[in-house]
Amino acid sequence: MRKVDPEKVEAKRRQILDAAIDCFARQGFHGTSTASICAAAGMSPGNLFHYFPTKASIIEAIAQDEQLATAEIFEKWSGAEDALTAIEEIVVEWMRLASEPTYARISIEVGAEASRNPDIKALFLVNDQRVKGRMITLIERGIRQGAIDAALAPDLLASWLIALAEGAVGRVVFESKFDLSAHEPVFRRIVRRTLQK
Amino acid sequence: MRKVDPEKVEAKRRQILDAAIDCFARQGFHGTSTASICAAAGMSPGNLFHYFPTKASIIEAIAQDEQLATAEIFEKWSGAEDALTAIEEIVVEWMRLASEPTYARISIEVGAEASRNPDIKALFLVNDQRVKGRMITLIERGIRQGAIDAALAPDLLASWLIALAEGAVGRVVFESKFDLSAHEPVFRRIVRRTLQK
């Protein structure tokens, strides 16, 4: 029996996902055939099928990778003493992620697909609810610490922090020469001034 | 010679655009054939061709309608005495527009298409630059009036007001029972606190 090397499996999986992301960003989910993903990844359909049985399973893996990336940012900061600072730093790191052009274009694509494909929407909503729940927990902690204004509902504030991060993706894709470091003081100000008493 | 009734022409044009918007929101631009637009609009391909020679020309008309809707909001408020109030009210009306579910879904679709189709991107960028330019003019007026903080560059502030409005579209599509009136105090606060000294 042949042994399976988990590192090689992961490298192959990554190779397919990178090729697929590139195809989707250029042609959209619907405009991309599995044949063109195979060509971009330099492998046969049979080989691709071994890792991802359908195009939908590739999209799911990409959505899950996005989920993992945001989850990591929250985990890094959730333990911070000062909840308001944690929220500010999470938003900054999220913007840094969003300012990566391929991530930004794939986010728009996943969003458009999720708005009409129930399976992708379900995946998207699980992630969305998780991120929102984590943001609400941090806002509530900030309120208890006396740093965040209790006058506004935490779930409404969480919605607008997410809207801001999602809206950033559009700026990255459509503003030529988007420079994150120039923008950073503005979104730090938005977060702090909106949340503070 | 047959007379052309401009009202009838406009009604027919509207009928096609509404049918196309419905198809695009459900199946995406690429997943929608002109045949399915004809079926939804209840007209023959020859008749549709008379109004819109290509699918791309329908997408262009939809993007132009979006452009017109935001331009109207700016025109309504640009004459207001107090620039900060004008900006706040423009953002509120923009959110009201974005909270219309069909508008929101088509916005996501236009954004995704614009990120990979150069013709749609060019159209999108003309609108984007116009909106941003108008926002910058208002911010500069607010600075001269002493109501808006001169410490931050007007073009950076304009980017984030646009990001907020564009991010709102995602919340409308993905948050079940999105209630605009509940959210209104939050985005009024974001705009005012971010811009004020």
Boltz contact constraints between the chains, C-beta under 6 A:
constraints:
  - contact:
      token1: [A, 26]
      token2: [B, 116]
      max_distance: 6.0
  - contact:
      token1: [A, 28]
      token2: [B, 30]
      max_distance: 6.0
  - contact:
      token1: [A, 30]
      token2: [B, 28]
      max_distance: 6.0
  - contact:
      token1: [A, 30]
      token2: [B, 30]
      max_distance: 6.0
  - contact:
      token1: [A, 30]
      token2: [B, 31]
      max_distance: 6.0
  - contact:
      token1: [A, 31]
      token2: [B, 30]
      max_distance: 6.0
  - contact:
      token1: [A, 105]
      token2: [B, 115]
      max_distance: 6.0
  - contact:
      token1: [A, 108]
      token2: [B, 111]
      max_distance: 6.0
  - contact:
      token1: [A, 108]
      token2: [B, 112]
      max_distance: 6.0
  - contact:
      token1: [A, 108]
      token2: [B, 115]
      max_distance: 6.0
  - contact:
      token1: [A, 109]
      token2: [B, 112]
      max_distance: 6.0
  - contact:
      token1: [A, 111]
      token2: [B, 108]
      max_distance: 6.0
  - contact:
      token1: [A, 112]
      token2: [B, 108]
      max_distance: 6.0
  - contact:
      token1: [A, 112]
      token2: [B, 109]
      max_distance: 6.0
  - contact:
      token1: [A, 112]
      token2: [B, 112]
      max_distance: 6.0
  - contact:
      token1: [A, 115]
      token2: [B, 105]
      max_distance: 6.0
  - contact:
      token1: [A, 115]
      token2: [B, 108]
      max_distance: 6.0
  - contact:
      token1: [A, 115]
      token2: [B, 173]
      max_distance: 6.0
  - contact:
      token1: [A, 116]
      token2: [B, 26]
      max_distance: 6.0
  - contact:
      token1: [A, 128]
      token2: [B, 174]
      max_distance: 6.0
  - contact:
      token1: [A, 152]
      token2: [B, 186]
      max_distance: 6.0
  - contact:
      token1: [A, 156]
      token2: [B, 183]
      max_distance: 6.0
  - contact:
      token1: [A, 156]
      token2: [B, 186]
      max_distance: 6.0
  - contact:
      token1: [A, 159]
      token2: [B, 171]
      max_distance: 6.0
  - contact:
      token1: [A, 160]
      token2: [B, 186]
      max_distance: 6.0
  - contact:
      token1: [A, 163]
      token2: [B, 167]
      max_distance: 6.0
  - contact:
      token1: [A, 163]
      token2: [B, 168]
      max_distance: 6.0
  - contact:
      token1: [A, 163]
      token2: [B, 171]
      max_distance: 6.0
  - contact:
      token1: [A, 164]
      token2: [B, 164]
      max_distance: 6.0
  - contact:
      token1: [A, 164]
      token2: [B, 167]
      max_distance: 6.0
  - contact:
      token1: [A, 166]
      token2: [B, 167]
      max_distance: 6.0
  - contact:
      token1: [A, 166]
      token2: [B, 170]
      max_distance: 6.0
  - contact:
      token1: [A, 167]
      token2: [B, 163]
      max_distance: 6.0
  - contact:
      token1: [A, 167]
      token2: [B, 164]
      max_distance: 6.0
  - contact:
      token1: [A, 167]
      token2: [B, 166]
      max_distance: 6.0
  - contact:
      token1: [A, 167]
      token2: [B, 167]
      max_distance: 6.0
  - contact:
      token1: [A, 168]
      token2: [B, 163]
      max_distance: 6.0
  - contact:
      token1: [A, 170]
      token2: [B, 166]
      max_distance: 6.0
  - contact:
      token1: [A, 171]
      token2: [B, 159]
      max_distance: 6.0
  - contact:
      token1: [A, 171]
      token2: [B, 163]
      max_distance: 6.0
  - contact:
      token1: [A, 173]
      token2: [B, 115]
      max_distance: 6.0
  - contact:
      token1: [A, 174]
      token2: [B, 128]
      max_distance: 6.0
  - contact:
      token1: [A, 183]
      token2: [B, 156]
      max_distance: 6.0
  - contact:
      token1: [A, 186]
      token2: [B, 152]
      max_distance: 6.0
  - contact:
      token1: [A, 186]
      token2: [B, 156]
      max_distance: 6.0
  - contact:
      token1: [A, 186]
      token2: [B, 160]
      max_distance: 6.0
  - contact:
      token1: [A, 190]
      token2: [B, 194]
      max_distance: 6.0
  - contact:
      token1: [A, 193]
      token2: [B, 193]
      max_distance: 6.0
  - contact:
      token1: [A, 193]
      token2: [B, 194]
      max_distance: 6.0
  - contact:
      token1: [A, 194]
      token2: [B, 190]
      max_distance: 6.0
  - contact:
      token1: [A, 194]
      token2: [B, 193]
      max_distance: 6.0
